[in-house]
Amino acid sequence: MTIKLINRGNEGELLLEGRLDAVTSPEAEEIFLQMTERFETLILNMQELQYISSAGLRVLKKTYMASVRKNGVLELRNVNKLVMEVLEMTGFAGLLKIV
C-alpha cells in the first residue's frame, strides 16, 4: 500500500493506493493517527484503494475515534464500489462521513 499526503494547511488528504489489510494496517494506523493529530480535517481518498479487510476497518475506527476526541473531521472520499460494499455491510457507512 502506498500513502501520499496533500497538505492544505488545516486539511490533510491522504491518497491511498493498494490494499488496507493485516499486512499494511500497522503502518497505515501509525500514519493516520499522526495525521489526525496534525490536521483539523483528515481526508482519506480511497479512489485507488482496491481492498479493505477487518484489520483495515479497525484502523478506520481508531482514526475516527482519535478525530472525534480532538473535535476534528475524518472524511472518506472517492470510495470505490467494492470498498463501499464492505463499509455498508459492516455498518461503517453510517458511522463515517463519506463524500
C-alpha positions as CSV (number, residue, x, y, z in Angstrom):
1,M,0.0,0.0,0.0
2,T,1.2,3.5,-0.8
3,I,0.1,6.6,1.0
4,K,0.7,10.1,-0.3
5,L,0.0,13.3,1.6
6,I,-1.5,16.5,0.2
7,N,-1.1,19.3,2.8
8,R,-3.7,22.1,2.6
9,G,-2.9,23.9,5.9
10,N,-5.6,22.7,8.4
11,E,-6.7,20.0,6.0
12,G,-4.7,16.9,5.0
13,E,-5.6,14.5,2.3
14,L,-4.1,11.0,2.2
15,L,-4.2,9.3,-1.2
16,L,-4.4,5.6,-0.6
17,E,-3.4,3.0,-3.2
18,G,-3.5,-0.8,-2.9
19,R,-4.8,-2.9,0.0
20,L,-5.6,-1.9,3.6
21,D,-5.2,-5.3,5.2
22,A,-3.4,-7.2,8.1
23,V,-0.1,-6.6,6.4
24,T,-0.4,-2.9,5.7
25,S,-2.7,-1.8,8.6
26,P,0.0,-1.3,11.3
27,E,1.9,1.3,9.2
28,A,-1.3,2.9,7.9
29,E,-2.6,3.2,11.5
30,E,0.6,5.0,12.6
31,I,0.3,7.4,9.7
32,F,-3.4,8.0,10.0
33,L,-3.2,8.7,13.7
34,Q,-0.2,11.1,13.2
35,M,-2.2,13.0,10.5
36,T,-5.2,13.1,12.8
37,E,-3.1,15.0,15.3
38,R,-1.6,17.2,12.7
39,F,-4.7,18.3,10.8
40,E,-8.2,19.5,11.8
41,T,-9.7,17.7,8.8
42,L,-8.3,14.5,7.5
43,I,-9.4,13.2,4.2
44,L,-8.8,9.6,3.1
45,N,-9.0,9.5,-0.6
46,M,-9.8,5.9,-1.5
47,Q,-10.1,6.1,-5.2
48,E,-7.1,3.7,-5.7
49,L,-7.8,1.6,-2.6
50,Q,-8.7,-1.9,-4.0
51,Y,-9.4,-3.8,-0.8
52,I,-10.1,-3.4,2.9
53,S,-10.1,-6.2,5.5
54,S,-11.3,-6.3,9.1
55,A,-7.8,-5.1,10.1
56,G,-8.3,-2.1,7.8
57,L,-11.7,-1.4,9.4
58,R,-10.1,-1.4,12.8
59,V,-7.7,1.3,11.6
60,L,-10.5,3.4,10.3
61,K,-12.4,3.1,13.6
62,K,-9.3,4.1,15.6
63,T,-8.7,7.0,13.3
64,Y,-12.3,8.1,13.6
65,M,-12.2,7.9,17.4
66,A,-9.0,9.9,17.5
67,S,-10.5,12.5,15.3
68,V,-13.7,12.7,17.4
69,R,-11.6,13.1,20.6
70,K,-9.9,16.2,19.3
71,N,-13.1,17.6,17.6
72,G,-11.7,17.0,14.2
73,V,-13.2,15.7,11.0
74,L,-12.5,12.4,9.2
75,E,-13.8,12.2,5.7
76,L,-13.7,9.4,3.2
77,R,-13.7,10.4,-0.5
78,N,-13.9,8.5,-3.8
79,V,-14.7,5.2,-2.2
80,N,-15.0,2.5,-4.9
81,K,-17.8,0.0,-5.1
82,L,-16.0,-2.9,-3.5
83,V,-14.8,-1.0,-0.5
84,M,-18.2,0.7,-0.2
85,E,-19.9,-2.7,0.0
86,V,-17.7,-3.7,2.9
87,L,-18.3,-0.4,4.7
88,E,-22.1,-0.8,4.2
89,M,-22.2,-4.4,5.3
90,T,-20.3,-3.7,8.5
91,G,-22.2,-0.5,9.4
92,F,-19.2,1.7,8.9
93,A,-21.0,3.6,6.2
94,G,-23.4,5.0,8.8
95,L,-20.6,5.9,11.2
96,L,-18.1,7.6,8.8
97,K,-18.5,10.7,6.7
98,I,-18.3,9.5,3.1
99,V,-18.3,12.0,0.3
